[in-house]
Amino acid sequence: MTGKEDGDVRLVAMPAVDALLELDEMPFEEIGSALKTGDLAEVVIVRLDEEINPSSFLDEAVLEDTKRVLNARRGSSIQRNPLHLYYPLVKEFQDVISKDPPSVPPLDRGVRHEIDLVPGTKYCVTRQWPLPKG
């Protein structure tokens, strides 16, 4: 680490693994409240490599089964399987279903709509402070 400081956060070089493993343990559920009350000066979270990337130690057969199940849940598999329960429905509305759905929502164009529940009435906003006159 660089040892740089940012406000009250300071980065320091990490101690040896043996020193980390000798620290007192705390249940994960208690960490949030201890951080809020300021009881902790430092926090170290030790995780095994296997916990970080579980697919690295899974059997290839398990990975293939998982991929097969996940692919079966996708809409494209329904379109290829006439025996699927939803095939007739998907086939009926295939002109509505996008072949390449966007990966992100559309850009905000700044269009805002207001709906009057009863024509001619104004909306009522309840606040703890007065609204500006105008």
C-alpha positions in Angstrom: 0.0 0.0 0.0 1.0 3.6 -0.4 0.6 4.9 3.1 -1.5 7.8 1.7 -4.1 9.4 4.0 -7.6 10.5 2.9 -9.5 12.2 5.7 -9.5 9.8 8.6 -8.6 6.8 6.4 -5.0 5.7 6.2 -3.6 3.0 4.0 -0.7 1.0 5.4 1.3 -2.0 4.4 -0.6 -5.3 5.2 0.9 -7.4 8.0 1.9 -11.0 7.5 -0.8 -13.6 7.3 0.2 -15.1 10.7 -0.4 -11.8 12.4 -3.8 -11.4 10.8 -4.9 -14.9 11.9 -4.0 -14.1 15.5 -6.5 -11.2 15.6 -9.7 -11.5 17.6 -12.7 -12.8 15.6 -16.0 -11.1 15.4 -19.3 -12.5 13.9 -20.2 -10.9 10.7 -23.6 -9.8 12.1 -21.8 -7.6 14.8 -19.5 -5.8 12.4 -22.0 -3.2 11.2 -23.1 -2.1 14.7 -19.4 -2.0 15.9 -18.5 0.2 13.0 -21.4 2.6 13.7 -20.5 3.0 17.3 -16.8 3.5 16.5 -15.6 0.5 18.5 -13.3 -0.7 15.8 -10.0 1.0 14.8 -9.2 -1.5 12.1 -11.0 -4.2 10.2 -9.5 -7.2 8.4 -11.6 -9.7 6.4 -9.8 -12.9 5.6 -11.4 -15.1 2.9 -10.2 -18.2 1.3 -9.4 -18.2 -2.5 -12.0 -20.9 -2.9 -14.7 -18.7 -1.4 -13.9 -15.8 -3.7 -14.0 -17.9 -6.9 -15.9 -21.1 -6.3 -15.9 -22.1 -9.9 -12.2 -22.6 -9.8 -12.5 -25.8 -7.8 -15.8 -27.2 -9.1 -15.8 -30.4 -11.1 -16.2 -29.8 -14.9 -19.3 -31.9 -14.9 -20.9 -29.7 -12.3 -20.0 -26.6 -14.3 -21.6 -28.1 -17.5 -24.8 -29.1 -15.6 -25.0 -25.5 -14.2 -24.5 -24.0 -17.6 -27.1 -26.3 -19.1 -29.7 -25.4 -16.4 -29.0 -21.7 -16.8 -29.3 -21.9 -20.6 -32.6 -23.7 -20.3 -34.0 -20.8 -18.3 -33.1 -18.3 -21.0 -35.8 -17.3 -23.5 -33.7 -18.4 -26.5 -34.0 -22.0 -25.5 -37.8 -21.7 -25.4 -37.8 -20.5 -29.0 -35.8 -23.6 -30.1 -37.9 -26.2 -28.3 -41.4 -26.8 -29.6 -42.1 -29.1 -26.6 -41.5 -26.3 -24.1 -44.6 -25.2 -22.1 -44.3 -21.6 -23.2 -43.3 -22.2 -26.8 -46.7 -21.4 -28.3 -46.9 -18.2 -26.3 -43.4 -17.1 -27.3 -44.1 -18.1 -31.0 -47.3 -16.0 -31.0 -45.5 -12.9 -29.8 -42.1 -13.4 -31.5 -42.4 -10.1 -33.4 -42.6 -8.3 -30.0 -39.6 -10.1 -28.4 -36.3 -8.4 -29.2 -33.6 -10.7 -30.6 -30.9 -8.4 -29.2 -32.2 -6.7 -26.0 -30.1 -3.8 -24.8 -27.7 -4.4 -21.9 -28.4 -1.0 -20.3 -31.6 1.0 -19.9 -32.3 3.7 -22.5 -30.8 7.2 -22.0 -32.9 9.6 -20.0 -34.4 12.1 -22.5 -35.7 14.5 -19.7 -39.4 13.8 -20.4 -41.5 14.0 -17.3 -45.2 13.3 -17.1 -47.8 14.5 -14.5 -51.0 12.7 -14.0 -54.1 14.4 -12.4 -56.0 11.7 -10.6 -59.1 14.0 -10.7 -59.1 16.5 -13.6 -58.4 20.0 -12.5 -57.2 19.2 -8.9 -53.7 20.0 -7.7 -51.4 17.5 -5.9 -50.9 17.8 -2.2 -47.4 17.5 -0.8 -47.0 17.1 3.0 -43.7 18.3 4.3 -42.2 19.3 7.6 -41.2 22.7 6.3 -43.2 25.2 4.4 -43.0 25.2 0.6 -41.9 28.4 -1.1 -44.7 30.7 -2.2 -44.9 31.1 -5.9 
